[in-house]
């Protein structure tokens, strides 16, 4: 589109405006400040309008899907954190249970020994007490045993 054709279209629009019987617009200037070939918006076709509506609806669906994904990820991370805490608690309780089980086994063994001692009456109080007079320490003499070579080697012969 050249400059003359653009000016002709403006003049035809101006003539149509004046012929319509309206009063001249005092604000409208007769000469434009900027002249030239400018991009004019073409009217949209039905196909373009349908494509635009489909794109908008798909973008909306994509946005909702992304929002749902973020919320799901947040919930999953919270559940994983809770499971990790529970796992740590279970490990701690298992270790404590092992310690308590070892203590219980020790007490059971003491109880078994106590029951056996009570069953066989190994520990009893003395029925009689014998009193012995103490010897004077000055009268006490220690006799050193005399060792001979034969007494040292009895184990080797089998005696």
matplotlib code that plots the C-alpha trace (Angstrom):
import matplotlib.pyplot as plt

x = [0.0, 1.6, 1.2, -1.4, -3.8, -3.7, -4.5, -7.4, -8.9, -8.7, -10.3, -13.1, -13.9, -13.9, -16.4, -18.6, -18.7, -19.6, -22.3, -24.0, -25.5, -23.7, -22.4, -18.7, -16.6, -14.6, -12.1, -11.2, -8.2, -8.1, -4.5, -2.9, 0.3, 1.7, 1.4, 2.4, 1.6, 0.7, -0.2, -4.0, -5.6, -7.4, -10.7, -10.4, -11.7, -13.9, -11.1, -8.7, -11.4, -12.0, -8.2, -7.8, -10.6, -9.2, -5.7, -7.1, -9.1, -6.0, -3.8, -6.4, -6.4, -2.6, -2.5, -5.0, -3.0, 0.2, -1.4, -2.8, 0.6, 2.3, -0.4, 0.0, 3.8, 3.5, 1.2, 3.5, 6.5, 4.6, 3.7, 7.2, 8.5, 6.0, 7.0, 10.7, 9.9, 7.9, 10.8, 13.3, 10.9, 10.5, 14.3, 14.7, 12.0, 13.5, 16.9, 15.2, 13.3, 16.5, 18.0, 15.0, 14.9, 18.5, 17.7, 14.7, 16.8, 19.3, 16.5, 15.1, 18.4, 18.7, 15.2, 16.1, 19.2, 17.2, 14.5, 17.2, 18.9, 15.5, 14.7, 17.9, 18.2, 21.8, 21.7, 20.5, 21.0, 23.4, 21.6, 24.5, 27.1, 30.4, 32.6, 36.3, 38.8, 41.3, 44.9, 47.5, 49.3, 52.7, 52.3, 51.6, 54.4, 54.4, 56.0, 57.4, 56.8, 59.8, 59.7, 61.5, 62.0, 59.7, 56.8, 57.2, 56.9, 54.1, 51.8, 54.1, 54.0, 50.3, 49.9]
y = [0.0, 3.3, 6.7, 8.0, 5.1, 5.7, 9.3, 8.4, 6.1, 8.8, 11.3, 8.9, 8.3, 12.0, 12.6, 9.8, 11.4, 14.8, 13.4, 11.6, 14.9, 15.2, 18.5, 19.1, 17.9, 20.9, 18.6, 16.7, 18.2, 18.4, 17.4, 14.5, 15.0, 11.6, 10.3, 6.9, 3.3, 1.7, -1.8, -2.1, -4.9, -7.3, -8.6, -12.1, -15.0, -17.6, -20.2, -17.7, -17.0, -20.7, -21.4, -18.5, -19.8, -23.4, -22.0, -20.0, -23.0, -25.3, -22.7, -22.5, -26.3, -26.4, -23.8, -25.8, -29.0, -27.3, -26.0, -29.4, -30.9, -28.5, -29.2, -33.0, -32.7, -30.7, -33.3, -36.1, -34.4, -33.9, -37.6, -38.6, -36.4, -38.0, -41.5, -40.6, -39.4, -42.6, -44.7, -43.0, -43.5, -47.2, -47.7, -45.9, -48.1, -51.3, -50.4, -49.7, -53.0, -54.9, -53.3, -54.1, -57.7, -58.2, -56.9, -59.2, -62.2, -61.3, -61.0, -64.3, -66.0, -64.6, -65.9, -69.3, -69.5, -68.4, -71.0, -73.8, -72.7, -72.8, -76.2, -77.9, -75.9, -75.0, -71.9, -72.6, -71.1, -72.8, -74.9, -74.8, -72.2, -73.5, -71.1, -71.5, -69.8, -67.6, -68.5, -66.0, -64.6, -64.8, -68.6, -69.2, -70.7, -71.2, -74.4, -74.3, -77.4, -79.3, -80.0, -82.8, -83.6, -86.6, -84.6, -82.0, -84.6, -86.8, -85.3, -86.4, -90.1, -90.1, -90.2]
z = [0.0, -1.0, 0.5, -2.1, -1.6, 2.2, 1.7, -0.7, 1.9, 4.5, 2.2, 1.2, 4.9, 5.5, 2.6, 3.8, 7.3, 5.8, 3.6, 6.4, 7.6, 10.9, 12.1, 11.4, 14.3, 15.5, 17.3, 14.1, 12.3, 8.5, 8.2, 10.2, 12.0, 11.1, 7.6, 6.3, 5.8, 9.2, 10.2, 10.4, 12.5, 10.2, 11.4, 12.9, 11.0, 12.7, 12.6, 14.4, 17.1, 17.7, 17.8, 20.3, 22.5, 22.4, 23.3, 26.2, 27.6, 27.2, 29.0, 31.8, 32.1, 32.1, 34.9, 37.0, 36.4, 37.4, 40.6, 41.4, 40.8, 43.2, 45.9, 45.4, 45.6, 48.9, 50.4, 49.3, 50.8, 54.1, 54.2, 53.4, 56.3, 58.6, 57.5, 58.1, 61.6, 62.3, 60.9, 63.2, 66.1, 65.3, 65.1, 68.5, 70.0, 68.6, 70.2, 73.5, 73.2, 72.7, 75.8, 77.8, 76.5, 77.5, 81.0, 81.2, 80.2, 82.9, 85.5, 84.3, 84.7, 88.3, 89.0, 87.6, 89.8, 92.8, 92.1, 91.7, 94.9, 96.7, 95.2, 96.3, 99.6, 98.9, 101.0, 104.6, 107.9, 110.2, 112.9, 115.3, 115.9, 117.1, 119.1, 118.9, 121.1, 119.3, 119.5, 120.5, 117.5, 119.3, 119.8, 116.2, 114.2, 110.5, 109.3, 105.8, 103.8, 102.6, 98.9, 97.3, 93.6, 93.7, 95.0, 92.1, 89.4, 90.5, 87.9, 85.1, 86.2, 86.6, 90.4]

ax = plt.figure().add_subplot(projection="3d")
ax.plot(x, y, z, "-o")
ax.set_aspect("equal")
plt.show()
